[in-house]
Amino acid sequence: MAQTLALLGGPPLRRRPFTKWPIAGRPDEARLLRVLRSGRWGRLQGREVERFEQRFAAMHGCRHGVAMVNGTVSLRLALMAAGLPAESEVIVPPYTFLSTASAVIEANMVPVFADIDRGTYNLDPACVEAALSPRTRAIIPVHFAGLPADMAAIHAIARRRQLIVIEDAAHAHGAIHRDGPAGSLGHMASFSFQSSKNLTCGEGGIVTTNDDALAEACRSIHNCGRRTGGRWYEHHVLSGNYRLGEFQGAVLDVQLDRLEGQTVRRDRNGRYLARRLAAVPGLAPQERPESCVRHAYHLFMLRLDARGFGAPRDAVLDALRAEGIPCSSGYAISLPDQPMFRNKAFGPYLAGAGLRTDYDDVRCPVSDRLCREEGVWLEQSMFLGTRSDMDDIARAFEKVHEAGALLRDRAARRRRSTPRRAGS
Ligand SMILES: Cc1ncc(COP(=O)(O)O)c(C=O)c1O
């Protein structure tokens, strides 16, 4: 017989919290104090950011890293460093955080959406092909949730059309693809260090690359257009001050010491949970292609098919939360459907781009369905725990599945009792 759901008055499956994020301790405190007392708080006076950049880049298979104020700016500056013509088209996925597309607009280029693969939630190469036009100049694959994108197929397209590839690796610290670490798989890559990310200092970002000229261009654009060896008040390109401060650099450098161990643990736990949840009817954890050597599990993502599972997503998520399992439905709106795109609310940008910025007819059904009814997210810090934490998550899904019929009836009753709004 099914156990009574916590949502319906039964005892919750789990009362203990999962691992809290961020994790910090004495070493972080000591380094912060050291910077404080040194009086060298800006990146141009100290060595903290520089040291972190070198270590982070090396860990991600790159010769260069340029740290910046956040991962939106690092995406935009990578695009600017590429030297592409104004209003070039840049192919991006629709199932990602806003910045992947908004950074393109802020670089005065046109984002063009290509749908994602239904199994991996990464750019679908066939949709990338279909989105190409004579104006396409770049592709931004997102390593979604921390799973490296299909880089072989993306590079095949990029080589044929001489396109720039910029990885959006905001979710992929420490992820490894068959061809190398995330961050080293395109011309440039952008990472974020915002609070939720697998490596964080509150706010921050970095561009990594193995191309000396692109690294120099990023360095210049993030530092008021200065050139290495130039005079202080000599500015060569349109740019600004996007430098990361020494406090953040120090925190990141200490946090980096923990990244490898944390990534191994997330990957191990994520693999295990994926195996367990795949056995539950109606659940489809993110597929892991053979090219993935290590998943960063910034998110553990799955699809929930309401019919197969026996209850609609939102009711299931309510029930899981009541059982003590934090979870969410993730992005609610696929990017092309966001009001910003529907209304072309681009401020002063792309005023002359006309029809190419008309997003009304863009169709990305896979992304759309994930947003509307199927997507489920679990956050990275839950995967820093033990196997028994994973067992709790799996058992909670199983418990909710067994009580699916009750939940379905409850959701239907609620729908019937919610008064409809009068039509206009
Ligand atoms: C996929 C993706 N790209 C870019 C960003 C932007 O990073 P930031 O918040 O540091 O500007 C994020 C952050 O949430 C992200 O999830």
The ligand as a Gaussian input file, in Angstrom:
#p B3LYP/6-31G(d) Opt

LIG

0 1
 C       23.723000      29.521000     -18.906000
 C       24.098000      30.830000     -18.280000
 N       24.778000      31.738000     -19.024000
 C       25.140000      32.928000     -18.519000
 C       24.853000      33.282000     -17.225000
 C       25.208000      34.646000     -16.738000
 O       26.077000      34.690000     -15.665000
 P       26.001000      35.865000     -14.585000
 O       24.804000      35.664000     -13.749000
 O       27.301000      35.700000     -13.828000
 O       25.969000      37.162000     -15.322000
 C       24.185000      32.368000     -16.405000
 C       23.913000      32.707000     -15.006000
 O       22.985000      32.489000     -14.347000
 C       23.784000      31.123000     -16.949000
 O       23.088000      30.225000     -16.213000

